[in-house]
């Protein structure tokens, strides 16, 4: 049985992807690993680079950008995971790792995270400490679910005004010690290690999410099935952050679209009507603002292109 199946979804990050794969294949430890790169119609030769320089990796080259969750699902299916879930899995990897192409692993990262999962059999998901190029913590590497209360604090700006408040700062859990193992609601899909039996139980990611929110939704479903989610800072991984999303002008629009999907899917039914109306209106306004900003930017670029 394969110990670890790694899925890397790429979009116009060729140089970073090369560095990421080099670090993966330089990993040390007593485990078996296979890599599947799913390329979302990159125009920078990413898929060709992988096929040429890393022939040991599987490559799925999409003709169009199908989004982050759908591309990850393609990779997971390549390792035998299914949706709807398979409650009697056979020959599946013990673990699957969602890994962004803008990450770089130290040699002992994979062994360290697999060892952590062995020590915590109740863990369905775990993620490491993600460090940005400037040495600061990537705040998204440990998060709370965006409940109406938590999302409200973010939308109103209270989470930014009082980031270290245990009440207002729950979105990114900034008040916690970044060097302490912590049970959390979710880690980020940039490095999301998931137990194979948890995937077999709940199924794949929700393809409604194009980018953003799909990792939170997956963690929500896996926790609802009885598993725990852990942040493990004993392993630190470099994360360049938004290397792919900066190529997508719709990134911020998709952020608020994902927030709307997550809220309606998990919280809308038990939310009072007045609060529901407030939340939906706030998300819609932010999304429309981003759509307007995107349209104005596009018009400006077209004007500049005219002679």
DRENPA-322649 format. One record per residue (C-alpha): residue number from 1; residue in one letter; x, y, z. Coordinates in nm, 2 decimals, padded with zeros to 4 digits. Example, Ala and Ser with C-alpha at 12.3 -4.5 7.8 and 13.67 -1.06 7.14 Angstrom:
DRENPA-322649
<rec 1,'A',<01.23,-00.45,00.78>>
<rec 2,'S',<01.37,-00.11,00.71>>
END
This chain:
DRENPA-322649
<rec 1,'X',<00.00,00.00,00.00>>
<rec 2,'X',<00.12,00.35,-00.09>>
<rec 3,'X',<00.19,00.56,00.22>>
<rec 4,'X',<00.15,00.90,00.07>>
<rec 5,'X',<-00.02,01.04,-00.24>>
<rec 6,'X',<00.06,01.40,-00.31>>
<rec 7,'X',<-00.16,01.62,-00.53>>
<rec 8,'X',<-00.03,01.95,-00.66>>
<rec 9,'X',<-00.26,02.17,-00.86>>
<rec 10,'X',<-00.07,02.42,-01.07>>
<rec 11,'X',<-00.16,02.73,-01.26>>
<rec 12,'X',<00.12,02.94,-01.43>>
<rec 13,'X',<00.37,02.88,-01.15>>
<rec 14,'X',<00.63,02.69,-01.35>>
<rec 15,'X',<00.95,02.80,-01.17>>
<rec 16,'X',<00.79,02.77,-00.82>>
<rec 17,'X',<00.65,02.43,-00.92>>
<rec 18,'X',<01.00,02.31,-01.02>>
<rec 19,'X',<01.14,02.42,-00.68>>
<rec 20,'X',<00.85,02.25,-00.50>>
<rec 21,'X',<00.89,01.92,-00.68>>
<rec 22,'X',<01.27,01.92,-00.62>>
<rec 23,'X',<01.20,01.96,-00.25>>
<rec 24,'X',<00.94,01.68,-00.25>>
<rec 25,'X',<01.18,01.44,-00.42>>
<rec 26,'X',<01.46,01.54,-00.19>>
<rec 27,'X',<01.25,01.43,00.11>>
<rec 28,'X',<01.40,01.19,00.36>>
<rec 29,'X',<01.22,00.92,00.55>>
<rec 30,'X',<01.10,00.56,00.54>>
<rec 31,'X',<00.78,00.59,00.34>>
<rec 32,'X',<00.65,00.55,-00.01>>
<rec 33,'X',<00.53,00.85,-00.20>>
<rec 34,'X',<00.38,00.93,-00.54>>
<rec 35,'X',<00.31,01.27,-00.69>>
<rec 36,'X',<00.03,01.37,-00.92>>
<rec 37,'X',<00.04,01.72,-01.07>>
<rec 38,'X',<-00.28,01.86,-01.21>>
<rec 39,'X',<-00.22,02.16,-01.44>>
<rec 40,'X',<-00.51,02.40,-01.49>>
<rec 41,'X',<-00.43,02.50,-01.85>>
<rec 42,'X',<-00.12,02.70,-01.76>>
<rec 43,'X',<00.03,02.91,-02.04>>
<rec 44,'X',<00.39,02.90,-01.90>>
<rec 45,'X',<00.48,02.54,-01.99>>
<rec 46,'X',<00.42,02.40,-01.64>>
<rec 47,'X',<00.28,02.06,-01.76>>
<rec 48,'X',<00.56,02.02,-02.01>>
<rec 49,'X',<00.83,02.10,-01.75>>
<rec 50,'X',<00.70,01.84,-01.51>>
<rec 51,'X',<00.68,01.57,-01.79>>
<rec 52,'X',<01.04,01.65,-01.90>>
<rec 53,'X',<01.21,01.71,-01.56>>
<rec 54,'X',<01.01,01.49,-01.33>>
<rec 55,'X',<00.91,01.18,-01.53>>
<rec 56,'X',<00.83,00.99,-01.21>>
<rec 57,'X',<00.54,01.22,-01.14>>
<rec 58,'X',<00.20,01.17,-01.30>>
<rec 59,'X',<00.07,01.47,-01.50>>
<rec 60,'X',<-00.29,01.56,-01.57>>
<rec 61,'X',<-00.30,01.85,-01.82>>
<rec 62,'X',<-00.64,02.02,-01.83>>
<rec 63,'X',<-00.75,02.20,-02.14>>
<rec 64,'X',<-00.92,02.47,-01.93>>
<rec 65,'X',<-00.89,02.60,-01.57>>
<rec 66,'X',<-01.14,02.39,-01.38>>
<rec 67,'X',<-01.07,02.55,-01.05>>
<rec 68,'X',<-00.87,02.44,-00.74>>
<rec 69,'X',<-01.12,02.19,-00.58>>
<rec 70,'X',<-01.21,02.02,-00.91>>
<rec 71,'X',<-00.84,01.99,-01.00>>
<rec 72,'X',<-00.75,01.84,-00.66>>
<rec 73,'X',<-01.04,01.60,-00.70>>
<rec 74,'X',<-00.89,01.48,-01.03>>
<rec 75,'X',<-00.56,01.41,-00.85>>
<rec 76,'X',<-00.73,01.23,-00.56>>
<rec 77,'X',<-00.92,01.01,-00.81>>
<rec 78,'X',<-00.59,00.93,-00.97>>
<rec 79,'X',<-00.50,00.77,-00.64>>
<rec 80,'X',<-00.82,00.58,-00.61>>
<rec 81,'X',<-01.04,00.80,-00.39>>
<rec 82,'X',<-01.40,00.84,-00.50>>
<rec 83,'X',<-01.70,01.05,-00.46>>
<rec 84,'X',<-01.95,00.94,-00.33>>
<rec 85,'X',<-01.73,00.80,-00.06>>
<rec 86,'X',<-01.61,00.44,-00.06>>
<rec 87,'X',<-01.68,00.29,00.29>>
<rec 88,'X',<-01.48,-00.02,00.20>>
<rec 89,'X',<-01.16,00.12,00.05>>
<rec 90,'X',<-00.90,-00.10,-00.09>>
<rec 91,'X',<-00.55,-00.01,-00.21>>
<rec 92,'X',<-00.58,00.35,-00.12>>
<rec 93,'X',<-00.29,00.56,00.00>>
<rec 94,'X',<-00.27,00.58,00.38>>
<rec 95,'X',<-00.26,00.96,00.35>>
<rec 96,'X',<-00.32,01.22,00.08>>
<rec 97,'X',<-00.14,01.56,00.08>>
<rec 98,'X',<-00.27,01.86,-00.10>>
<rec 99,'X',<00.03,02.07,-00.17>>
<rec 100,'X',<00.06,02.41,-00.34>>
<rec 101,'X',<00.33,02.46,-00.60>>
<rec 102,'X',<00.45,02.77,-00.42>>
<rec 103,'X',<00.57,02.57,-00.12>>
<rec 104,'X',<00.92,02.44,-00.05>>
<rec 105,'X',<00.97,02.15,00.19>>
<rec 106,'X',<01.26,02.09,00.42>>
<rec 107,'X',<01.39,01.73,00.38>>
<rec 108,'X',<01.23,01.60,00.70>>
<rec 109,'X',<00.89,01.77,00.65>>
<rec 110,'X',<00.69,01.48,00.51>>
<rec 111,'X',<00.84,01.23,00.76>>
<rec 112,'X',<00.77,01.47,01.04>>
<rec 113,'X',<00.40,01.52,00.94>>
<rec 114,'X',<00.35,01.15,00.88>>
<rec 115,'X',<00.50,01.07,01.22>>
<rec 116,'X',<00.27,01.33,01.38>>
<rec 117,'X',<-00.03,01.15,01.22>>
<rec 118,'X',<00.09,00.82,01.35>>
<rec 119,'X',<00.11,00.96,01.70>>
<rec 120,'X',<-00.25,01.11,01.67>>
<rec 121,'X',<-00.47,00.84,01.53>>
<rec 122,'X',<-00.77,01.06,01.60>>
<rec 123,'X',<-00.64,01.32,01.35>>
<rec 124,'X',<-00.81,01.33,01.01>>
<rec 125,'X',<-00.62,01.63,00.90>>
<rec 126,'X',<-00.30,01.80,01.00>>
<rec 127,'X',<-00.10,02.10,00.87>>
<rec 128,'X',<00.24,02.24,00.95>>
<rec 129,'X',<00.36,02.59,01.04>>
<rec 130,'X',<00.36,02.78,00.71>>
<rec 131,'X',<00.62,03.06,00.69>>
<rec 132,'X',<00.62,03.34,00.44>>
<rec 133,'X',<00.94,03.45,00.25>>
<rec 134,'X',<00.98,03.74,00.50>>
<rec 135,'X',<00.99,03.49,00.79>>
<rec 136,'X',<00.64,03.58,00.92>>
<rec 137,'X',<00.37,03.33,00.99>>
<rec 138,'X',<00.11,03.26,00.71>>
<rec 139,'X',<-00.20,03.33,00.92>>
<rec 140,'X',<-00.41,03.10,00.71>>
<rec 141,'X',<-00.23,02.79,00.83>>
<rec 142,'X',<-00.46,02.76,01.14>>
<rec 143,'X',<-00.82,02.88,01.13>>
<rec 144,'X',<-01.16,02.87,01.28>>
<rec 145,'X',<-01.47,02.80,01.07>>
<rec 146,'X',<-01.64,03.12,00.94>>
<rec 147,'X',<-01.95,03.09,01.15>>
<rec 148,'X',<-02.19,03.38,01.13>>
<rec 149,'X',<-02.03,03.53,01.44>>
<rec 150,'X',<-01.67,03.48,01.32>>
<rec 151,'X',<-01.75,03.60,00.97>>
<rec 152,'X',<-01.93,03.90,01.11>>
<rec 153,'X',<-01.62,04.01,01.30>>
<rec 154,'X',<-01.42,03.98,00.98>>
<rec 155,'X',<-01.66,04.16,00.75>>
<rec 156,'X',<-01.70,04.45,01.00>>
<rec 157,'X',<-01.32,04.48,01.04>>
<rec 158,'X',<-01.32,04.39,01.41>>
<rec 159,'X',<-01.09,04.09,01.36>>
<rec 160,'X',<-00.83,04.33,01.21>>
<rec 161,'X',<-00.88,04.60,01.48>>
<rec 162,'X',<-00.84,04.34,01.76>>
<rec 163,'X',<-00.64,04.05,01.61>>
<rec 164,'X',<-00.53,03.92,01.95>>
<rec 165,'X',<-00.87,03.92,02.11>>
<rec 166,'X',<-01.00,03.57,02.18>>
<rec 167,'X',<-01.34,03.69,02.08>>
<rec 168,'X',<-01.27,03.89,01.77>>
<rec 169,'X',<-00.95,03.72,01.65>>
<rec 170,'X',<-01.08,03.37,01.60>>
<rec 171,'X',<-01.07,03.39,01.22>>
<rec 172,'X',<-00.69,03.33,01.21>>
<rec 173,'X',<-00.64,03.24,01.58>>
<rec 174,'X',<-00.37,03.51,01.61>>
<rec 175,'X',<-00.39,03.50,01.99>>
<rec 176,'X',<-00.25,03.15,02.00>>
<rec 177,'X',<00.12,03.06,02.04>>
<rec 178,'X',<00.24,02.99,01.69>>
<rec 179,'X',<00.48,02.73,01.83>>
<rec 180,'X',<00.23,02.52,02.01>>
<rec 181,'X',<00.05,02.21,01.88>>
<rec 182,'X',<-00.32,02.30,01.86>>
<rec 183,'X',<-00.64,02.14,01.77>>
<rec 184,'X',<-00.81,02.38,01.52>>
<rec 185,'X',<-01.11,02.38,01.29>>
<rec 186,'X',<-00.90,02.39,00.97>>
<rec 187,'X',<-00.56,02.42,00.82>>
<rec 188,'X',<-00.50,02.56,00.47>>
<rec 189,'X',<-00.50,02.37,00.14>>
<rec 190,'X',<-00.15,02.49,00.07>>
<rec 191,'X',<-00.03,02.19,00.28>>
<rec 192,'X',<-00.32,01.98,00.40>>
<rec 193,'X',<-00.23,01.62,00.50>>
<rec 194,'X',<-00.55,01.41,00.52>>
<rec 195,'X',<-00.59,01.05,00.64>>
<rec 196,'X',<-00.70,00.82,00.36>>
<rec 197,'X',<-00.97,00.66,00.57>>
<rec 198,'X',<-01.12,01.00,00.64>>
<rec 199,'X',<-01.14,01.07,00.27>>
<rec 200,'X',<-01.29,00.73,00.21>>
<rec 201,'X',<-01.55,00.82,00.47>>
<rec 202,'X',<-01.66,01.17,00.36>>
<rec 203,'X',<-01.56,01.18,-00.01>>
<rec 204,'X',<-01.38,01.44,-00.22>>
<rec 205,'X',<-01.38,01.82,-00.21>>
<rec 206,'X',<-01.69,02.01,-00.31>>
<rec 207,'X',<-01.65,02.13,-00.67>>
<rec 208,'X',<-01.89,02.42,-00.61>>
<rec 209,'X',<-01.58,02.61,-00.48>>
<rec 210,'X',<-01.36,02.74,-00.76>>
<rec 211,'X',<-01.09,02.88,-00.54>>
<rec 212,'X',<-01.10,02.95,-00.17>>
<rec 213,'X',<-01.33,02.78,00.09>>
<rec 214,'X',<-01.29,02.43,-00.04>>
<rec 215,'X',<-01.04,02.34,00.23>>
<rec 216,'X',<-01.26,02.48,00.51>>
<rec 217,'X',<-01.55,02.29,00.37>>
<rec 218,'X',<-01.36,01.96,00.36>>
<rec 219,'X',<-01.23,02.01,00.71>>
<rec 220,'X',<-01.59,02.09,00.83>>
<rec 221,'X',<-01.71,01.76,00.68>>
<rec 222,'X',<-01.42,01.56,00.81>>
<rec 223,'X',<-01.47,01.70,01.16>>
<rec 224,'X',<-01.84,01.64,01.14>>
<rec 225,'X',<-01.75,01.27,01.08>>
<rec 226,'X',<-01.57,01.26,01.41>>
<rec 227,'X',<-01.21,01.33,01.32>>
<rec 228,'X',<-00.99,01.60,01.46>>
<rec 229,'X',<-00.78,01.87,01.29>>
<rec 230,'X',<-00.43,01.97,01.41>>
<rec 231,'X',<-00.18,02.24,01.36>>
<rec 232,'X',<00.17,02.10,01.40>>
<rec 233,'X',<00.44,02.38,01.42>>
<rec 234,'X',<00.72,02.13,01.48>>
<rec 235,'X',<00.73,02.11,01.10>>
<rec 236,'X',<00.79,02.45,00.91>>
<rec 237,'X',<00.73,02.49,00.54>>
<rec 238,'X',<00.80,02.79,00.32>>
<rec 239,'X',<00.50,02.93,00.14>>
<rec 240,'X',<00.53,03.21,-00.12>>
<rec 241,'X',<00.15,03.27,-00.10>>
<rec 242,'X',<-00.09,03.36,-00.37>>
<rec 243,'X',<00.16,03.28,-00.65>>
<rec 244,'X',<-00.12,03.13,-00.86>>
<rec 245,'X',<-00.42,03.35,-00.75>>
<rec 246,'X',<-00.23,03.67,-00.85>>
<rec 247,'X',<-00.27,03.55,-01.21>>
<rec 248,'X',<-00.65,03.54,-01.16>>
<rec 249,'X',<-00.81,03.88,-01.15>>
<rec 250,'X',<-01.12,03.72,-01.02>>
<rec 251,'X',<-00.95,03.60,-00.70>>
<rec 252,'X',<-01.12,03.84,-00.46>>
<rec 253,'X',<-01.46,03.79,-00.63>>
<rec 254,'X',<-01.42,03.42,-00.58>>
<rec 255,'X',<-01.32,03.47,-00.21>>
<rec 256,'X',<-01.66,03.63,-00.13>>
<rec 257,'X',<-01.84,03.38,-00.36>>
<rec 258,'X',<-01.68,03.10,-00.15>>
<rec 259,'X',<-01.78,03.26,00.17>>
<rec 260,'X',<-02.14,03.28,00.05>>
<rec 261,'X',<-02.14,02.91,-00.05>>
<rec 262,'X',<-01.99,02.80,00.28>>
<rec 263,'X',<-02.24,03.00,00.48>>
<rec 264,'X',<-02.54,02.88,00.29>>
<rec 265,'X',<-02.43,02.52,00.30>>
<rec 266,'X',<-02.35,02.49,00.67>>
<rec 267,'X',<-02.51,02.78,00.87>>
<rec 268,'X',<-02.80,02.93,00.68>>
<rec 269,'X',<-03.07,02.69,00.80>>
<rec 270,'X',<-03.01,02.76,01.17>>
<rec 271,'X',<-02.95,03.13,01.14>>
<rec 272,'X',<-03.23,03.38,01.25>>
<rec 273,'X',<-03.39,03.55,00.95>>
<rec 274,'X',<-03.27,03.90,01.04>>
<rec 275,'X',<-02.91,03.78,01.09>>
<rec 276,'X',<-02.93,03.57,00.77>>
<rec 277,'X',<-03.04,03.88,00.57>>
<rec 278,'X',<-02.76,04.08,00.72>>
<rec 279,'X',<-02.49,03.82,00.64>>
<rec 280,'X',<-02.61,03.76,00.29>>
<rec 281,'X',<-02.63,04.13,00.22>>
<rec 282,'X',<-02.29,04.20,00.36>>
<rec 283,'X',<-02.12,03.92,00.15>>
<rec 284,'X',<-02.32,04.03,-00.16>>
<rec 285,'X',<-02.21,04.39,-00.13>>
<rec 286,'X',<-01.85,04.29,-00.09>>
<rec 287,'X',<-01.87,04.06,-00.39>>
<rec 288,'X',<-02.03,04.32,-00.60>>
<rec 289,'X',<-01.77,04.58,-00.50>>
<rec 290,'X',<-01.50,04.34,-00.61>>
<rec 291,'X',<-01.68,04.27,-00.94>>
<rec 292,'X',<-01.71,04.65,-01.00>>
<rec 293,'X',<-01.34,04.70,-00.92>>
<rec 294,'X',<-01.26,04.41,-01.16>>
<rec 295,'X',<-01.47,04.56,-01.44>>
<rec 296,'X',<-01.32,04.91,-01.40>>
<rec 297,'X',<-00.97,04.76,-01.40>>
<rec 298,'X',<-01.05,04.57,-01.72>>
<rec 299,'X',<-01.18,04.89,-01.88>>
<rec 300,'X',<-00.87,05.07,-01.78>>
<rec 301,'X',<-00.64,04.81,-01.93>>
<rec 302,'X',<-00.84,04.82,-02.26>>
<rec 303,'X',<-00.81,05.20,-02.27>>
<rec 304,'X',<-00.44,05.18,-02.22>>
<rec 305,'X',<-00.41,04.92,-02.50>>
<rec 306,'X',<-00.57,05.15,-02.76>>
<rec 307,'X',<-00.33,05.36,-02.97>>
END
